[in-house]
Amino acid sequence: MKIRLVAALFLLMGCQLLASSSVAAAEGYLTVGSRDEIIAKAKKEGKLNAISSLDAGTFKPMMQSFAKKYPFIEVRMQEIGGPEALQRFLLELKAGTVRDIDSSEASSEFYLEFAAHAMKLDILSMAQKGILGINARMVDPSARNVVSVATTICSIAYNKNRIAAKAVPDKWEDFLKPEFKGRKFIADIRPQCMASMMAGMGEEWVVKYARQIKEQEPVWLRGNARAMGALASGEQAIHQMTFYGSCVEAAKKDPTQSLMCKVLEPTPALLRENQFVLKSAPHPHAALLFIEHMASREGQKVIDDFEPIKSSIYADGEVSKLTKGKKLAVNDYQTFQNTPKWMKMVVDAYGLPRAEK
C-alpha cells in the first residue's frame, strides 16, 4: 500500500509539473533542453554584463567565484541602487535604449514594471527539472523568469550604553509604552520594513501601529547608514525598525562595541536582488549561468560573507538559519505589487514627516 501511495504521489507531482510546463509553453515561455546546451551557448557568447543592487564590495568576489566555474565567460557587474537610479534605468528599458545589459534586478518597489522586460525563459521549469541548479522556491511562480537571490530582514538596533537591557523591546508594541514617548527612538521615513510587515500582519494592523508610532513623536530619519552612525555614537538610543544586515555590519565596525541588533517577531522580510534576463540581452545563456551561480551555495556564501545576513531565505545560508522557527512577515512575489501602496499608507499614517538635519 505504501509503495502504491508513493507512486501515486510521484505521478501526481509529475502531472502537476507537466501541466505547469504546458501552461508556460502556451504563454510563450521558452526552455533550454539541457544544461550542456546552456553551457555550450554561453561559451560561444563569451561574456555578460549584469546590473545588481548588491553592495559594490560584493562584486569582485562574486565575479571571481563565477570565473572559477566558467573561465570562458568574461563577467562584468554594474551597481544600481536607490529608487532614483532604478527609475532612471526603468525609463531606459521602456525607451528601448538598453542594448548591452544581460541581467538586472527587478526592484520590489517597481517589480511588475521591471518584470515586464524579462526574457520569457521558463527558469522555474528548468529549475524543477534540474537543468538549472536553482532552488525552485527562489523563482517567481507566476512570472517564472525572475529569481530572488537575497533577502533583507528587519530588526531593532540600539546602543547598549544608552538603554538598559531590561528596557529593550521584546515586541513591536513595546515602542508604544509611555517611556518611549518624546524623541526617544528613531523611525525611518522610507518604511520598507513597515510595508513588509503588512504581508504578515495586514494593512489595518500596520496602519494603526504607524499612527501610534507617530503619536510617540520619534526622531524621523531616512537611511540606515545615518541611523547606525547616530546609534553607535550615542546620539540616539534605539531604532524602531531597520535592516538587520545594516545593523550587523555597522556593529562590526563600531569601536565602542555598543551597537546591538535584535530580531523581533513577526520578523519582516523582503525578497531582494530579484534577477532576470533582459529581453534585449545579447548574452542570455551566460546570464542564466550567472543568475544560477548567485543562487548557488557558493554565490550565497559570497553574499553572506560580504553583506551580513542577506542571503536568500530559501537557501541554506545565514538568513534561513536565523529565521528558522520564527514567525515571519515575508514581502514576496505574491505581494510585491503592493509595496508602493503599502509604503505610501505608512508614510500617510506618519503624517508625511521630513528627514531632520
C-alpha positions as a Markdown table, in Angstrom:
| # | Residue | x | y | z |
|---|---|---|---|---|
| 1 | Met | 0.0 | 0.0 | 0.0 |
| 2 | Lys | 2.9 | 2.4 | 0.9 |
| 3 | Ile | 4.6 | 1.7 | -2.4 |
| 4 | Arg | 1.4 | 2.4 | -4.3 |
| 5 | Leu | 0.8 | 5.7 | -2.3 |
| 6 | Val | 4.3 | 6.9 | -3.0 |
| 7 | Ala | 4.0 | 6.0 | -6.7 |
| 8 | Ala | 0.7 | 7.9 | -6.8 |
| 9 | Leu | 2.3 | 10.9 | -5.2 |
| 10 | Phe | 5.1 | 10.9 | -7.7 |
| 11 | Leu | 2.7 | 10.6 | -10.6 |
| 12 | Leu | 0.6 | 13.5 | -9.2 |
| 13 | Met | 3.8 | 15.7 | -8.9 |
| 14 | Gly | 4.8 | 14.7 | -12.4 |
| 15 | Cys | 1.3 | 15.6 | -13.8 |
| 16 | Gln | 1.4 | 19.0 | -12.0 |
| 17 | Leu | 4.8 | 19.7 | -13.4 |
| 18 | Leu | 3.7 | 18.7 | -16.9 |
| 19 | Ala | 0.6 | 20.8 | -16.6 |
| 20 | Ser | 2.6 | 23.8 | -15.4 |
| 21 | Ser | 5.1 | 23.4 | -18.2 |
| 22 | Ser | 2.3 | 23.2 | -20.7 |
| 23 | Val | 0.7 | 26.4 | -19.5 |
| 24 | Ala | 4.1 | 28.1 | -19.6 |
| 25 | Ala | 4.7 | 26.9 | -23.2 |
| 26 | Ala | 1.2 | 28.2 | -24.2 |
| 27 | Glu | 2.1 | 31.6 | -22.8 |
| 28 | Gly | 5.2 | 31.8 | -24.9 |
| 29 | Tyr | 7.9 | 30.8 | -22.3 |
| 30 | Leu | 10.9 | 29.0 | -23.7 |
| 31 | Thr | 13.2 | 26.4 | -22.1 |
| 32 | Val | 16.6 | 25.2 | -23.0 |
| 33 | Gly | 16.7 | 21.5 | -23.4 |
| 34 | Ser | 19.7 | 20.6 | -21.3 |
| 35 | Arg | 22.4 | 22.1 | -19.1 |
| 36 | Asp | 25.0 | 21.1 | -21.7 |
| 37 | Glu | 23.2 | 23.2 | -24.3 |
| 38 | Ile | 23.2 | 26.2 | -21.9 |
| 39 | Ile | 26.9 | 25.9 | -21.3 |
| 40 | Ala | 27.7 | 25.4 | -24.9 |
| 41 | Lys | 25.8 | 28.5 | -26.0 |
| 42 | Ala | 27.2 | 30.5 | -23.1 |
| 43 | Lys | 30.7 | 29.5 | -24.2 |
| 44 | Lys | 30.0 | 31.0 | -27.6 |
| 45 | Glu | 28.6 | 34.2 | -26.1 |
| 46 | Gly | 31.8 | 34.5 | -24.0 |
| 47 | Lys | 30.7 | 37.4 | -21.9 |
| 48 | Leu | 27.9 | 39.0 | -19.9 |
| 49 | Asn | 27.1 | 42.4 | -18.3 |
| 50 | Ala | 25.0 | 42.2 | -15.1 |
| 51 | Ile | 23.3 | 45.0 | -13.1 |
| 52 | Ser | 23.0 | 44.4 | -9.4 |
| 53 | Ser | 21.9 | 46.3 | -6.3 |
| 54 | Leu | 24.2 | 44.2 | -4.1 |
| 55 | Asp | 27.0 | 46.2 | -2.4 |
| 56 | Ala | 29.8 | 47.1 | -4.8 |
| 57 | Gly | 32.2 | 45.3 | -2.4 |
| 58 | Thr | 30.4 | 42.0 | -3.2 |
| 59 | Phe | 31.0 | 42.3 | -7.0 |
| 60 | Lys | 34.7 | 41.2 | -7.1 |
| 61 | Pro | 34.3 | 38.0 | -5.0 |
| 62 | Met | 31.1 | 37.1 | -6.8 |
| 63 | Met | 32.8 | 37.5 | -10.2 |
| 64 | Gln | 35.8 | 35.6 | -9.1 |
| 65 | Ser | 33.8 | 32.7 | -7.8 |
| 66 | Phe | 31.8 | 32.6 | -11.1 |
| 67 | Ala | 35.1 | 32.7 | -13.1 |
| 68 | Lys | 36.3 | 29.6 | -11.3 |
| 69 | Lys | 33.3 | 27.7 | -12.7 |
| 70 | Tyr | 33.2 | 29.3 | -16.1 |
| 71 | Pro | 36.6 | 30.7 | -17.0 |
| 72 | Phe | 35.5 | 31.1 | -20.6 |
| 73 | Ile | 32.9 | 33.8 | -19.7 |
| 74 | Glu | 34.0 | 37.4 | -19.1 |
| 75 | Val | 31.7 | 38.9 | -16.5 |
| 76 | Arg | 31.1 | 42.5 | -15.6 |
| 77 | Met | 28.9 | 43.7 | -12.8 |
| 78 | Gln | 27.5 | 47.3 | -12.5 |
| 79 | Glu | 26.0 | 48.8 | -9.4 |
| 80 | Ile | 22.5 | 50.2 | -9.2 |
| 81 | Gly | 20.9 | 51.4 | -6.0 |
| 82 | Gly | 18.3 | 53.7 | -4.7 |
| 83 | Pro | 14.8 | 54.4 | -6.1 |
| 84 | Glu | 16.1 | 57.3 | -8.3 |
| 85 | Ala | 18.7 | 55.2 | -10.1 |
| 86 | Leu | 16.2 | 52.3 | -10.5 |
| 87 | Gln | 13.6 | 54.7 | -12.0 |
| 88 | Arg | 16.1 | 56.1 | -14.5 |
| 89 | Phe | 17.1 | 52.6 | -15.6 |
| 90 | Leu | 13.4 | 51.6 | -15.9 |
| 91 | Leu | 12.8 | 54.6 | -18.2 |
| 92 | Glu | 15.7 | 53.5 | -20.4 |
| 93 | Leu | 14.2 | 50.0 | -20.6 |
| 94 | Lys | 10.9 | 51.4 | -21.6 |
| 95 | Ala | 12.5 | 53.6 | -24.2 |
| 96 | Gly | 14.3 | 50.5 | -25.7 |
| 97 | Thr | 17.8 | 52.1 | -25.3 |
| 98 | Val | 19.3 | 49.3 | -23.2 |
| 99 | Arg | 21.3 | 47.1 | -25.5 |
| 100 | Asp | 24.4 | 45.9 | -23.6 |
| 101 | Ile | 23.0 | 44.6 | -20.4 |
| 102 | Asp | 22.1 | 41.0 | -20.0 |
| 103 | Ser | 20.6 | 40.7 | -16.5 |
| 104 | Ser | 19.2 | 43.1 | -14.0 |
| 105 | Glu | 17.3 | 43.4 | -10.7 |
| 106 | Ala | 13.5 | 43.8 | -10.6 |
| 107 | Ser | 13.2 | 46.1 | -7.6 |
| 108 | Ser | 10.3 | 45.2 | -5.3 |
| 109 | Glu | 9.1 | 48.9 | -5.5 |
| 110 | Phe | 8.8 | 48.7 | -9.3 |
| 111 | Tyr | 8.6 | 44.9 | -9.6 |
| 112 | Leu | 5.9 | 44.4 | -12.2 |
| 113 | Glu | 7.3 | 47.2 | -14.4 |
| 114 | Phe | 10.8 | 45.6 | -14.4 |
| 115 | Ala | 9.5 | 42.0 | -14.8 |
| 116 | Ala | 7.7 | 43.1 | -18.0 |
| 117 | His | 11.1 | 43.5 | -19.6 |
| 118 | Ala | 12.3 | 39.9 | -18.7 |
| 119 | Met | 13.0 | 37.5 | -21.5 |
| 120 | Lys | 10.4 | 34.7 | -21.5 |
| 121 | Leu | 12.7 | 32.0 | -20.3 |
| 122 | Asp | 11.0 | 29.4 | -18.1 |
| 123 | Ile | 13.5 | 29.4 | -15.3 |
| 124 | Leu | 11.0 | 27.8 | -13.0 |
| 125 | Ser | 10.6 | 24.7 | -15.2 |
| 126 | Met | 14.4 | 24.5 | -15.8 |
| 127 | Ala | 14.9 | 24.6 | -12.0 |
| 128 | Gln | 12.3 | 22.0 | -11.3 |
| 129 | Lys | 13.9 | 19.7 | -14.0 |
| 130 | Gly | 17.4 | 20.2 | -12.7 |
| 131 | Ile | 18.6 | 21.8 | -15.9 |
| 132 | Leu | 19.5 | 24.8 | -13.7 |
| 133 | Gly | 20.8 | 24.3 | -10.2 |
| 134 | Ile | 18.4 | 26.8 | -8.6 |
| 135 | Asn | 16.0 | 26.1 | -5.7 |
| 136 | Ala | 12.6 | 26.5 | -7.3 |
| 137 | Arg | 11.3 | 28.4 | -4.3 |
| 138 | Met | 13.6 | 31.3 | -5.3 |
| 139 | Val | 11.7 | 31.6 | -8.6 |
| 140 | Asp | 8.6 | 33.7 | -9.0 |
| 141 | Pro | 5.9 | 31.0 | -9.6 |
| 142 | Ser | 3.8 | 33.4 | -11.7 |
| 143 | Ala | 6.4 | 35.2 | -13.8 |
| 144 | Arg | 8.6 | 32.1 | -13.9 |
| 145 | Asn | 11.6 | 34.1 | -15.1 |
| 146 | Val | 12.7 | 36.1 | -12.0 |
| 147 | Val | 14.9 | 34.7 | -9.3 |
| 148 | Ser | 15.3 | 36.2 | -5.9 |
| 149 | Val | 18.9 | 35.6 | -4.6 |
| 150 | Ala | 18.9 | 37.7 | -1.5 |
| 151 | Thr | 16.7 | 38.7 | 1.5 |
| 152 | Thr | 16.5 | 41.7 | 3.8 |
| 153 | Ile | 15.2 | 41.0 | 7.3 |
| 154 | Cys | 14.3 | 43.8 | 9.7 |
| 155 | Ser | 15.1 | 44.2 | 13.3 |
| 156 | Ile | 15.6 | 46.8 | 16.0 |
| 157 | Ala | 19.0 | 48.4 | 16.7 |
| 158 | Tyr | 20.1 | 50.0 | 19.9 |
| 159 | Asn | 23.1 | 51.4 | 21.9 |
| 160 | Lys | 23.5 | 49.3 | 25.0 |
| 161 | Asn | 25.1 | 52.2 | 26.9 |
| 162 | Arg | 22.0 | 54.4 | 26.2 |
| 163 | Ile | 19.3 | 52.0 | 27.1 |
| 164 | Ala | 19.1 | 49.3 | 29.9 |
| 165 | Ala | 18.9 | 45.7 | 28.8 |
| 166 | Lys | 15.5 | 45.2 | 30.6 |
| 167 | Ala | 14.1 | 48.2 | 28.8 |
| 168 | Val | 14.9 | 46.9 | 25.2 |
| 169 | Pro | 11.7 | 46.0 | 23.5 |
| 170 | Asp | 10.7 | 42.3 | 23.1 |
| 171 | Lys | 7.8 | 43.0 | 20.8 |
| 172 | Trp | 7.0 | 45.8 | 18.3 |
| 173 | Glu | 4.2 | 47.2 | 20.5 |
| 174 | Asp | 6.8 | 47.9 | 23.3 |
| 175 | Phe | 7.7 | 51.1 | 21.4 |
| 176 | Leu | 4.2 | 52.4 | 22.3 |
| 177 | Lys | 5.0 | 52.4 | 26.0 |
| 178 | Pro | 5.0 | 55.9 | 27.7 |
| 179 | Glu | 8.7 | 55.7 | 28.4 |
| 180 | Phe | 9.4 | 55.8 | 24.6 |
| 181 | Lys | 7.4 | 59.0 | 24.0 |
| 182 | Gly | 9.1 | 62.2 | 23.0 |
| 183 | Arg | 12.1 | 61.7 | 20.7 |
| 184 | Lys | 13.2 | 58.6 | 22.4 |
| 185 | Phe | 13.7 | 56.4 | 19.3 |
| 186 | Ile | 14.4 | 56.6 | 15.5 |
| 187 | Ala | 11.8 | 55.8 | 12.9 |
| 188 | Asp | 12.6 | 55.6 | 9.2 |
| 189 | Ile | 10.5 | 57.7 | 6.8 |
| 190 | Arg | 11.3 | 55.3 | 3.9 |
| 191 | Pro | 9.3 | 52.5 | 5.5 |
| 192 | Gln | 10.3 | 49.4 | 3.6 |
| 193 | Cys | 10.3 | 47.3 | 6.7 |
| 194 | Met | 6.9 | 48.5 | 7.9 |
| 195 | Ala | 5.5 | 47.8 | 4.4 |
| 196 | Ser | 6.8 | 44.3 | 4.6 |
| 197 | Met | 5.1 | 43.9 | 7.9 |
| 198 | Met | 1.8 | 44.2 | 6.1 |
| 199 | Ala | 2.4 | 40.9 | 4.3 |
| 200 | Gly | 2.1 | 39.2 | 7.7 |
| 201 | Met | 0.0 | 41.4 | 9.9 |
| 202 | Gly | -2.3 | 43.0 | 7.4 |
| 203 | Glu | -2.9 | 46.6 | 6.4 |
| 204 | Glu | -5.2 | 47.6 | 9.2 |
| 205 | Trp | -2.9 | 46.5 | 12.0 |
| 206 | Val | 0.2 | 48.2 | 10.5 |
| 207 | Val | -1.6 | 51.5 | 9.6 |
| 208 | Lys | -2.9 | 51.6 | 13.2 |
| 209 | Tyr | 0.6 | 50.8 | 14.5 |
| 210 | Ala | 2.2 | 53.5 | 12.3 |
| 211 | Arg | -0.3 | 56.1 | 13.6 |
| 212 | Gln | 0.6 | 55.1 | 17.2 |
| 213 | Ile | 4.3 | 55.4 | 16.3 |
| 214 | Lys | 3.7 | 58.9 | 15.1 |
| 215 | Glu | 2.0 | 59.8 | 18.4 |
| 216 | Gln | 5.2 | 58.7 | 20.2 |
| 217 | Glu | 7.0 | 61.6 | 18.5 |
| 218 | Pro | 10.0 | 59.7 | 17.3 |
| 219 | Val | 13.2 | 61.2 | 15.6 |
| 220 | Trp | 12.4 | 60.9 | 11.9 |
| 221 | Leu | 15.4 | 59.9 | 9.8 |
| 222 | Arg | 16.0 | 58.4 | 6.3 |
| 223 | Gly | 18.8 | 55.9 | 5.6 |
| 224 | Asn | 20.3 | 53.1 | 7.5 |
| 225 | Ala | 23.9 | 54.4 | 7.4 |
| 226 | Arg | 23.0 | 57.7 | 9.0 |
| 227 | Ala | 20.8 | 56.0 | 11.6 |
| 228 | Met | 23.5 | 53.4 | 12.6 |
| 229 | Gly | 26.0 | 56.2 | 12.9 |
| 230 | Ala | 23.7 | 58.1 | 15.3 |
| 231 | Leu | 23.2 | 55.0 | 17.4 |
| 232 | Ala | 26.9 | 54.0 | 17.5 |
| 233 | Ser | 28.0 | 57.5 | 18.6 |
| 234 | Gly | 25.4 | 57.5 | 21.3 |
| 235 | Glu | 23.5 | 60.4 | 19.8 |
| 236 | Gln | 20.4 | 58.2 | 19.7 |
| 237 | Ala | 19.4 | 55.3 | 21.8 |
| 238 | Ile | 17.3 | 52.9 | 19.7 |
| 239 | His | 15.9 | 52.4 | 16.2 |
| 240 | Gln | 12.3 | 51.1 | 15.9 |
| 241 | Met | 12.8 | 49.1 | 12.7 |
| 242 | Thr | 15.8 | 48.9 | 10.4 |
| 243 | Phe | 17.7 | 46.4 | 8.2 |
| 244 | Tyr | 19.3 | 43.7 | 10.4 |
| 245 | Gly | 22.2 | 43.3 | 7.9 |
| 246 | Ser | 23.0 | 47.0 | 8.1 |
| 247 | Cys | 23.0 | 46.9 | 11.9 |
| 248 | Val | 25.2 | 43.8 | 12.0 |
| 249 | Glu | 27.7 | 45.4 | 9.5 |
| 250 | Ala | 27.8 | 48.7 | 11.5 |
| 251 | Ala | 28.2 | 46.8 | 14.8 |
| 252 | Lys | 31.3 | 45.1 | 13.4 |
| 253 | Lys | 32.8 | 48.5 | 12.7 |
| 254 | Asp | 31.8 | 50.1 | 15.9 |
| 255 | Pro | 35.0 | 50.6 | 18.0 |
| 256 | Thr | 32.9 | 51.1 | 21.2 |
| 257 | Gln | 31.1 | 47.7 | 20.7 |
| 258 | Ser | 27.9 | 49.5 | 21.9 |
| 259 | Leu | 25.7 | 48.9 | 18.9 |
| 260 | Met | 23.4 | 45.9 | 19.3 |
| 261 | Cys | 20.9 | 44.3 | 16.9 |
| 262 | Lys | 17.8 | 42.3 | 18.0 |
| 263 | Val | 15.3 | 40.4 | 15.8 |
| 264 | Leu | 11.6 | 40.6 | 17.0 |
| 265 | Glu | 8.6 | 38.7 | 15.8 |
| 266 | Pro | 6.9 | 38.7 | 13.5 |
| 267 | Thr | 10.1 | 39.4 | 11.6 |
| 268 | Pro | 9.6 | 41.5 | 8.4 |
| 269 | Ala | 11.5 | 40.0 | 5.5 |
| 270 | Leu | 11.8 | 41.3 | 1.9 |
| 271 | Leu | 12.9 | 39.3 | -1.0 |
| 272 | Arg | 15.8 | 41.2 | -2.7 |
| 273 | Glu | 18.1 | 41.1 | -5.8 |
| 274 | Asn | 15.3 | 39.7 | -8.0 |
| 275 | Gln | 17.4 | 38.8 | -11.0 |
| 276 | Phe | 16.1 | 38.3 | -14.6 |
| 277 | Val | 17.5 | 38.1 | -18.1 |
| 278 | Leu | 16.5 | 41.1 | -20.2 |
| 279 | Lys | 14.6 | 40.7 | -23.4 |
| 280 | Ser | 17.3 | 42.5 | -25.3 |
| 281 | Ala | 20.2 | 40.5 | -23.6 |
| 282 | Pro | 23.0 | 39.8 | -26.1 |
| 283 | His | 24.3 | 37.0 | -23.9 |
| 284 | Pro | 21.2 | 35.3 | -22.4 |
| 285 | His | 22.7 | 31.9 | -21.8 |
| 286 | Ala | 25.7 | 33.3 | -19.9 |
| 287 | Ala | 23.3 | 35.4 | -17.9 |
| 288 | Leu | 21.3 | 32.3 | -17.0 |
| 289 | Leu | 24.5 | 30.7 | -15.6 |
| 290 | Phe | 25.3 | 33.8 | -13.7 |
| 291 | Ile | 21.9 | 34.0 | -12.0 |
| 292 | Glu | 22.2 | 30.3 | -11.2 |
| 293 | His | 25.6 | 31.0 | -9.7 |
| 294 | Met | 24.3 | 33.8 | -7.5 |
| 295 | Ala | 21.6 | 31.4 | -6.2 |
| 296 | Ser | 24.1 | 28.5 | -5.7 |
| 297 | Arg | 25.8 | 27.6 | -2.4 |
| 298 | Glu | 29.0 | 29.4 | -3.5 |
| 299 | Gly | 27.1 | 32.5 | -4.5 |
| 300 | Gln | 25.0 | 32.6 | -1.4 |
| 301 | Lys | 28.2 | 32.3 | 0.7 |
| 302 | Val | 29.7 | 35.3 | -1.1 |
| 303 | Ile | 26.6 | 37.3 | -0.2 |
| 304 | Asp | 26.7 | 36.3 | 3.4 |
| 305 | Asp | 30.4 | 36.9 | 3.7 |
| 306 | Phe | 30.4 | 40.4 | 2.2 |
| 307 | Glu | 26.9 | 41.5 | 3.1 |
| 308 | Pro | 26.0 | 40.1 | 6.5 |
| 309 | Ile | 22.7 | 38.3 | 6.8 |
| 310 | Lys | 21.5 | 38.9 | 3.2 |
| 311 | Ser | 21.4 | 35.5 | 1.6 |
| 312 | Ser | 18.1 | 34.1 | 0.3 |
| 313 | Ile | 15.6 | 33.0 | 2.9 |
| 314 | Tyr | 15.1 | 29.9 | 0.7 |
| 315 | Ala | 18.8 | 28.9 | 0.6 |
| 316 | Asp | 20.9 | 27.2 | 3.2 |
| 317 | Gly | 22.6 | 30.4 | 4.3 |
| 318 | Glu | 22.7 | 32.8 | 7.3 |
| 319 | Val | 19.2 | 34.2 | 6.8 |
| 320 | Ser | 17.4 | 30.9 | 6.7 |
| 321 | Lys | 19.3 | 29.8 | 9.8 |
| 322 | Leu | 18.5 | 33.0 | 11.7 |
| 323 | Thr | 14.8 | 32.9 | 10.8 |
| 324 | Lys | 14.2 | 29.2 | 11.3 |
| 325 | Gly | 11.3 | 28.6 | 13.6 |
| 326 | Lys | 10.4 | 32.3 | 13.8 |
| 327 | Lys | 7.1 | 33.9 | 12.8 |
| 328 | Leu | 7.8 | 35.8 | 9.6 |
| 329 | Ala | 6.1 | 38.6 | 7.5 |
| 330 | Val | 7.5 | 38.0 | 4.1 |
| 331 | Asn | 7.0 | 40.5 | 1.3 |
| 332 | Asp | 7.5 | 38.2 | -1.7 |
| 333 | Tyr | 6.4 | 37.6 | -5.3 |
| 334 | Gln | 2.7 | 37.4 | -4.3 |
| 335 | Thr | 2.8 | 40.8 | -2.6 |
| 336 | Phe | 5.5 | 42.9 | -4.3 |
| 337 | Gln | 2.9 | 44.7 | -6.4 |
| 338 | Asn | 1.5 | 46.2 | -3.1 |
| 339 | Thr | 4.9 | 47.6 | -2.0 |
| 340 | Pro | 4.4 | 51.2 | -3.3 |
| 341 | Lys | 0.9 | 51.4 | -2.0 |
| 342 | Trp | 1.9 | 49.9 | 1.4 |
| 343 | Met | 4.8 | 52.4 | 1.8 |
| 344 | Lys | 2.5 | 55.3 | 1.0 |
| 345 | Met | 0.0 | 54.1 | 3.5 |
| 346 | Val | 2.6 | 54.0 | 6.2 |
| 347 | Val | 4.0 | 57.4 | 5.3 |
| 348 | Asp | 0.5 | 58.9 | 5.3 |
| 349 | Ala | -0.1 | 57.4 | 8.7 |
| 350 | Tyr | 3.2 | 59.0 | 9.8 |
| 351 | Gly | 1.9 | 62.4 | 8.7 |
| 352 | Leu | 4.5 | 62.8 | 5.9 |
| 353 | Pro | 7.5 | 63.5 | 8.1 |
| 354 | Arg | 10.6 | 65.0 | 6.6 |
| 355 | Ala | 14.2 | 63.9 | 7.3 |
| 356 | Glu | 15.8 | 66.0 | 10.0 |
| 357 | Lys | 19.1 | 67.7 | 9.7 |
